[in-house]
Amino acid sequence: MERLLLAVVLVAVAGVIAWFIQRRQPDVPSSPPEYSVPTQLDRADFTRPEAPWLVAVFTSATCDVCRGTWEKAQILESDDVAVQEIEVAAEPELHRRYQIDGVPLVVIADAEGTVRNGFVGPPTATDLWATVAEIRDPGSVPPGCDHGQPVDPTS
């Protein structure tokens, strides 16, 4: 009789556990965060506001890929193109002002501060350089040349 009672109790406990497992809601699948590119910059906030073009690279010292993104962007520095790294610990106010919530983020702006294009995440050197070339001089990149998927903040 004791064995029968023990078996009934074990079956009942197993049934309750099974019921709880079935009733438990499945975890909601997580989606990757969506980061945005600002559409307008105040050029006075950045280095060389008189330069016709700005490539602003928002980074973090704790971000490994940010270093490579910054190295790719530095090569674009010229009389016409100001290039600046905006590291979050060094310039938190600029990250807050422009609502930068993911790095690396590259923003390409004209003399008025209108953001003409940008990259969320690390661009390839070819994508970055071709995008800047095409924005500065439309038609300079041969037709059919795929230069990645920059984020157009105006669309």
N, C-alpha and C positions, 0 to 999 in steps of 0.2 A: 504494500500500500504506500509506503514512504517513497519508493522509486517512482510509482505512478504520479504521486503528488509533485515530486521533484521534476519529473518530465513535463507535467502540465505547467508548472511555474516557468521552466526554461523556455517552453514554447510561447508562453504569454510574453515573457521579457523579449524574446526574439521578434515577436509580432509588433510590440510597441516600438522597438528600435527600427524595424522596417518601416513602420508608419511614419516615424519622425524623419527618416531619410527621404522618403517619398515626398513629404510635405515641404521639405527644405527647398527654398527657391534657388535655382541655379544662379551662379554668379553672372552678373551682367558683363558681357564681353567689353573689355576696355578698348577704347579707340585712341589712336595716337593724338597727342595734343595738336591743336592747330595754332600756329603762330602767325602773326600778321606783320606786314611791312608798313611802316608809316607812309603816308602819302605826301606829307609836307614837312620840311625841316626849316628851322631858322638858321640860315648860314652863319649868323653871328655866333652861334653856339659851337662852331667848329673851326678848325684851323684853316687859315688862308681863305676867308670868305670872299675875297676878290677873284679867286680862281673860277674860271667858267664851269668847272665840274668838280664834284666831290664824290669820293668813294669812302664811305664811312663803314668801318668794320666793327660791329659790336661783338665783344668777346668776354670771356671770363678766364682768369688765371687757372681755374680748376678744370678747364675744358681742353682736352688734348687736341681735338681737331681744330680748335680756334687758332692755335699757333700756325698750323699749315695754311689756314685761310688767310691769316694776316700776312704770311710770307708771300703768298700768291698776289695779294693786293698791293703790297709795297712796290712791286715792279712797275705798277701803273703810274707812280708819282712822276709828274712833269710840270712844266710851267703852267699848262692848262688844266692839270688834274691834281687836286689836293687829295691826299690819302691820309686817313687818320684812324687809329685804333682807339676804340672807346671801351676800355676794360671796366667791368661792372664795379669792382671794388675801388678803383681809382676815380670813377666818374658815375656814381650811382644815380645822381640827379638826372643826367642825360638818359640813362636807361629808364628811369621813372617817367620823365617828361614825354618820351617817345613810345612808352608802353612796350619796351623790349622785354619779352618774357621767355625768349629762347635764343641761344647762341650756338654757333656763330650766325650772325645775320649781317649781310652785306647790303648796303643801301647806296644807290647811285643817283645823285641829285644834280640838277642843273644850277646855274648861277642864282636863280630865284629861290632855290630850295625845293623846287618841285621834284618829287621822287619819280624818276623815269623808269627805274627797274630795281630789282633787288633779288637776293638769294636767301632763302631760309635754309640753313644747313650749309655744309661745306661744298662750294662749287669746285669743279675742276678748273685748273689754270686756263685751259682753252675756253671753257664756257665763260668764265669771268672776263677774260681779255677780249673775246669776240663780242660779248654783250656791250662792254664799254666802247669798243671800236664802232659798233653799229649804232649805238645811241649818239655818239659824238659826230659820226659821219655816216648817215644812212646810205646804204648801198655798198659800204666798204667790205662787208662780208659777202662772199659769193653766194648767189642764190642756191638753195638746196643744202647749204652748209648748216648742219645741225649743231647749234652751240648750246645744247642743254635746255633745261626747263627753268629759266628764271621766273620769278614771281612778278607779274606786272600789277602794281598796286592800283592802277587806274581801272582795271577790268573787274 
